[in-house]
Amino acid sequence: MQSPGDLSDNNIATHSRSPLKRKLNENQVTATNSKETRQLLSSQINASTTSKRLKASHPTGNLGRSADMSKTIGIGSRPKLIDLTRPPSNFQPHAGAKRLVIKNLRPTSTKSVDEYYDRTWSELDGALTSIFNKRPPNTPLEVLCRGVEATCRKGQADRLFIHLKDRCKGYLDKQLLPELEKQSGTSNVNALRAVQRFWAIWNEQSTLLRSIFSYLDRSYLLNVKDLPQLEDLGIQQYRHTIFTKSKVSGRQNLGAKVVQGMCDLVSYDRASQEDLFDPTLLKDSILMLHIFGVYGKSFEPQFIQQSGSYFATFAQEWSNSLLRNYISAVHNLLAREALRADTYNFDSTTKRSLLDSAHHILIEEKSSLLLDPKGLATLIDDNALDSMKALYSLLTLSKMQLKLKEPFETYIKTAGAAIVSDKEKVDEMVVRLLELKKSLDKIIRDAFQKDEAFSYSLREAFGNFINDKKNTLAYGTGNSKVGEMIAKYMDSLLRGGLKAVPRSLASDAKDRDAAEKQGLSSTGDEDAELDRQLEQGLELFRFIEGKDVFEAFYKKDLARRLLMARSASQDAERNMLAKLKIECGFAFTHNLEQMFKDQEIARDEMIAYKQSLSNTSKTSMDLQVSVLSAAAWPTYADVTVKLPPEVAKHLEKYDRHYKHKHTGRRLTWKHALAHSVVKAQFKKGPKELLVSAFQAIVLVLFNEIAEGGNLSYKDIQESTGLVDAELERTLQSLACAKVRVLTKHPKGREVNHNDTFTVNLAFTDPKYRIKINQIQLKETKEENQETHERVHQDRQYETQAAIVRIMKSRKTITHSNLIAEVIEQTKKRGAIELGEIKQNIDKLIDKDYMEREGGTYVYVA
């Protein structure tokens, strides 16, 4: 340990070195690493050392320390680098700590300290009084905050908290509550408005109190778990005052009136009473109850209960109106309830409970009204898509949308059966069915959100009424009338193209978009649109269990289109044939494909025949002959007719040519299917008439009489050899139709046997080539009935063939199993009665194909 003399010597040495350091720094800046600098530095150090020895002369000094110091520095040693960019520091680590000396300090007495705390307490209490009286405190807030801190530091934080709590409670109970009860009145909404207004005032007051007593809040209350912080204290005390302390109108406290007032505001909004509804008050009140923490306990149960009563009353009022009106009202109500819950910050549980209650009362309890078949039928008939979309949405909310399938199917079956059995509009049957299906598809697409369950129901319902035997009995044929009409509808499309498509079945914008998304051609293309219309007809065709009726009539119509060259598009014909092949298989379309092949072979035959004629003789008549396979084409009746000599001569030539080329074949001429182009000379100029063979034969007869002469009905019949039915229809088409190239005497719509006919020389038409309607090509009732009978007969043969196939493979089989297998094998061709199956079994037993042994059949052939 050093002596006091050493400490004094060290201090003196420290102060004497300070000028030397500054000189060293200066010399270091001006001259670095030079010889002169080192010599100068050496002399300065020596001078400083000498000065230091003189100053350190002290009775108790130690001269050896200075000498040691000069040895430590060293003469000629290089100084350390000093950073001049830093400012010089006043910190001197060798100086040590300094003592702070306070002079003339007068100690404070205990009495003055107590006076300070008493004055601080009084100022704080006065500040509370001023705040409660809605006046600014007399003492500055800074002084009050320091007073709170001083009080807490003194250890009186608990006393200060109790005092603050008691003052707030007394203010709320004795000053604010009476004034609040006075302003509440009898109205629940007024009470709510007063509570909300005083809550805003108390919120401002408590905010000011928290700022003054913030030190108490942070240093004391924050660390004590059993005591609330000031913000929570203010909320608890105001809530206690409103919901527990207050008593208004007997037993009902102010809190109950607050809750009821909020419910009344919602009622005003539901009733559209804008003069009574206060949206700001409702929103602020919801927030206030959330802050109080009583929202779920006090408001939500009462609100849900009263809302349920409102929903029940609403449902009762609207249940007697139309289904459309009820759906619209409920849909709008649910939308308003959800919007109100979101707008005014209702809790999510409240919104969910509210809507669940509405769904139960308005939808589930009224399901009989929403699922009423008559009401749904009215919506579908009126094409009320918006109402049906809302209905589906409502049922989806309660997961009841699948229950809509039953009335939906009921409507389809009823409407479809009415269309199929309507004999007065039988020609419009397919168009009406397609319109019905299109409207239902649109409902499923736009209203039912493309629900596959309803698409399946639609297919099931269509198949049900189309194959219902009750609907076929109305026509007395025993076969499906729908199959026949679908074939005729296809014929009209393939003959007329898009012109034959009703406007009601044309594609809409959504159909075009869907087609393009599926990679199909746009329905704006005519060929694509025609293909789509044919596909719609095929959709109806798929519902038919028996395809034989469709096949018979489609085959008959296809033959006419091919023979008369009346197809709008050969591509459409072949495309349709490909669709039928995919749908029904090769056996179904074999004969149809053969018809197209016959047409191609016939064209080749005509080319060869005309080449042979060009080598031998020339003729002014252009003859076209189509040779048809009897097995592939429909059966046509032979009609006797006397041909003009020139025509008969050409037919004989072709007959010899064909037989010479194809040995063993025989040609049967079907003159009823022929057509001709006749050139006629009228006063206004020549014309070309497109007519049937019978019409041409009649017109040629007038070349043999003088101009202005006439022919009687009997003369024409003797010359042509036509039967009355054919001749009457032929003369009617020439003399009584829209295009009248003959004149009937006397005039009239019907042809009688005593009528006479002359050429209408004054006939005129803007077109050069004129087509005269071929009345004889129209199907008669007899022909239609004959076709159905032929289908029925073919079905019996197919049934017998199926029985033989089954017996040949099974050898023995029971009666019930045989019946089941026969129905399974023949249902694709057409439905057959059980009695007819039994009759065919008996026929096969009579023909010794099988035997009956008890309840079992045995194959014996």
TAMO-V715038 format. One line per field, one symbol per residue. phi: phi as a letter, one per 30 degrees, with the letter a starting at -180 (. if undefined). A space follows every 50 residues. Layout:
# TAMO-V715038
phi=???
This chain:
# TAMO-V715038
phi=.dddddddddddddddddddddddddddddbcicdddddddddddddddd dddddddbecdbdddddddddddididddddbdddcddcddbdddidccc ccchdcddddddddddddddddddddddddddcibddddedddddddddd ddddjcdddddddddddddddddccdddddddddicdddddddddddddd ddddddddddddcdddddccddccddcdddddddddddddddcbddbbhi dddddddddddddddddddddhcddcdbdddddddeddddddicdddcde dddddddddddddddddcddddeddddddddddddddddddddciddddd ddddddddddddcddcddddcdddddddddddhddddddddddddddchc ddddddddddddddddddddcdddcddceddddddddddddddddccchh ddddddddddddddddcdddddddcicicdddeddddddedddddciddd ddddcddcddddddddddiddddddddddddddddddddddddddccddd dddddddddddddchcddaddddddddddddddbjdddcddddddddddd dddddddddddddddcbcbdcccbbcccddddcddcddcdacdeeddddd dddddddddddbdjcbccdcddcdbbccdbccddkdbcccbddddddddd ddddcddidbbddddddddciddeddddddddddcbddccdcccbddldc ccdcdbbbdddddbadddccccecdddddcdddddddddddddddddddd dddddddddcibaddddddddddddcddcldbdddddddddddddddida bcbicbcbdbd
